[in-house]
Structure formats: C-alpha cells, structure tokens
Amino acid sequence: PAVDLMEVQGGGEQDDEQRQKFLIELEFVQCLANPIYIDWLATEGYLLDGKFIRYLDYLQYWKQPQYSKFLVYPHCLRFLDLLQHEDIRKQLTEDRSFPLQLADQQYYHWLYRRRHTLHTDPAKAPEGASKQQAALAQ
C-alpha cells in the first residue's frame, strides 16, 4: 500500500515519489465511483486483463480507515468490491446496459438519501437550512 499522506512530510525525492503514488492511487480509486468510467474500463478491455485485476485487488487497502479517511467519494469502495467479482466484470463487458443500470441505481440512491435526510418540518430544520430544502423533503 501507499504510505499515509500525513507520514510523508520530508522534502526528499523518495518522499515526493511516495506522495505522488499516494495521490495517483487516491484519484484512481475515487474514479471508480463513476459508473461511466467503469464502463470505459470495460469497453477498453481492462476488466479482462489479469494485471489490472491484480491491481484492483492491491487497491483493497483503501478500505482501511487510515486510507479511507482521505476519500471524498467513499462509495467508490463499493464499486471496488464489486469489481473483485469475475461475474460482475464479465457482465460489465458483455452487457452494454449494465453500466447504465449502475448509474441509474447510484442516482436513485442519492435522490432517496437526500429526500430522507432533509427535515420535513421547517421549524425543526437546522439553523441555516433553507425553507426550500425543507419543502423538497415533503
């Protein structure tokens, strides 16, 4: 695994390389939160490449709290988990509608979560919450 970004504080060339590797892997893992990107990986044949599959396995360390705390899109870990399964990778490469179904499910998950996390009673809304947000939840 890459080193923790907070541990890389020196100014040496090796520290710069470790920091760069950390940032590249962080960015890549977060790209997995995008079903359209996963579709591109499938279309380009990466999901059939043994080296790439081993790389996905290597990236499992991002599930550890010392690394996952840096993720802006933590649901990328769910997609990372899904890509560990051969049947999912196969379906992504063979069924052109599957990535779109994933994108739809992700959208509806966010929509549902948003609706159920907003307060429905404007009087109970936290300070700074707009009346429009409270109304949307109804």
Number of C-alpha atoms within 10 A of each C-alpha: 12 17 14 13 17 8 10 16 10 9 8 9 9 11 16 14 12 17 19 14 16 19 15 12 15 19 13 13 21 18 16 22 21 17 21 15 13 22 22 15 18 20 15 12 12 16 24 16 11 10 11 14 18 11 11 17 14 11 19 15 14 22 17 9 9 13 17 15 11 14 16 12 14 17 15 21 20 12 19 20 15 13 20 16 11 13 11 14 19 14 14 23 23 12 10 13 12 16 21 15 12 18 16 13 13 16 12 12 12 12 11 12 11 13 17 13 10 18 19 17 12 16 10 10 15 11 7 6 13 11 14 9 16 20 14 13 16 11
